[in-house]
Amino acid sequence: MRTFRLFIVAIASLLTATMIAQQPTPASSAAPDPRVEQYKRDVGLEVDGLGEMVQRMNDQVFSFAELGFQEFETSKYLTGILRQNGFSIQENLAGIPTGWMASWGSGKPVIALGSDIDDIPQASQKPGVAYHEPIIDGAPGHGEGHNSGMPLQIAAALAVKKIMEQQRLPGTLRLWPGVAEEVDGAKAYYVRAGAFKDVDISIFVHVGSNMQVGWGESTSNALVSVEYRFTGESAHAAAAPWRGRSALDAVELMDIAWNFRREHLRLQQRSHYVITNGGDQPNVVPPNATVWYYFRDTNYPNTKTLWELGDTIAKAATMMTGTEVTSRLLGSAWSGHFNKTIAEVMHANIERVGLPQWTDADQTLAKALQHELKVPEIGLATKIEPLRGRSEIPDDERRGGGSDDIGDISWNVPTVTLNYPANMQAGPGHNWANAVSMATPIAHKGVHYGAKVVALTVIDFLMKPDLVTQAWDYFTTVQTRNTKYVSFIRPEDKPAIWLNEQTMAKYRPEMKKYYYDPSKYKNYLEQLGIKYPTVRTAPK
Ligand SMILES: [Zn+2]
């Protein structure tokens, strides 16, 4: 749901000059502990040793390409790897069949590592090809890059586990998947189920076009995802239309009313809808119709206000049409607030790890796709951005935008999101173009380097208990001083686990033929017979 994530990153870098209002001071100014330095070198080498595995996991999940709540192959595969490596798995987390929590180790600190795993409708795309060419026309695809995050976290966890075993370090590693993030469907339910209750530090990762982390208020929006179902009465649409009551009329009137009211809403709001049921055929007055809204604004109270307005307008539409309406919540997200201490520790590790070396082939692919999409032909990131952060962003500086339900977790436990350079600044987000790099050497290297940053950061928190205290101090005295978390989800709400069932059932049989087979092919590009890179025209 990081709608226009890369765009946000671009805006964020434009704002960098103003964003670094406070130059961060190093979280720990003491002389480096030689033991920590040694473990960091060791853990980096462990991650390097997992390079091939990283590539396999990334390509495998790319090929599964599953929509939200239907990530069955993905979850089976990832938990299988974790089980083989000694993790215990709690299945069916928060009543979500594809949700789970993997755990290894014992004692404090408890460090949670998570990332999203679902993909985007109709984003099927051949990797390494710099123009639109689906693997399967109309099928879902990783048009955001969620295939890469859990492979990154697993590589980081396995490397850290090795050091913890060798050095007998106490601590617990937890790994968890962001199920159905594209519909913000799971994380608030994980929180409600107590999945993060004993967690000390939470490190989330999300694909981006550079290696970066920030702290303080995020520019993302809070969100509620609400389905309105109208019921009327069917009738012969020509012979006796006066006996019918059209549920579709109610949907259309609700949408018209919302679009008029839109002019008089806060500038920061974002709202959009799709009609998921508009009736069966024109000669039957539609007895039922459904419209699905996303209401977004900067924070919980503003978003709640939009939701209430949606309910009012839906009710008004029933009064105009003689129909009835019910609604249900399909997803929700708080806007994020990220932890200063963790971000500072992580940023130091980003500077230490650096960016991957891109080959000419990598840059050629990136520039060719940028050319294809008529965006600046800047290639791949070659410079690390400074750490950015502000505990509060004034309301009038916020411009609205996408949402990510990591926000819910960030308000319950000190959290950061690491962006890692497995994608490039090119696509508009939620689009085939954002899948192009995701099973190529660009993603493989971005994930590998991201895993190193996470592994080094986990070592810091395992070895320096003071940092955990500092992180909680920021969480308690700054972040949550005036804001207390109240979930959007009500006691009666349940995860919308039926979403995308039909779409996956339609495409899965064909998609299975393209699942990556690592026993036969070095990588997915080889399996698909794609020359890397495949470009339409020579880039400038
Ligand atoms: Zn995402």
Residues whose N, C-alpha, C, O or C-beta is under 5 A from the ligand:
A	BS01	ZN	M1 R2 E144
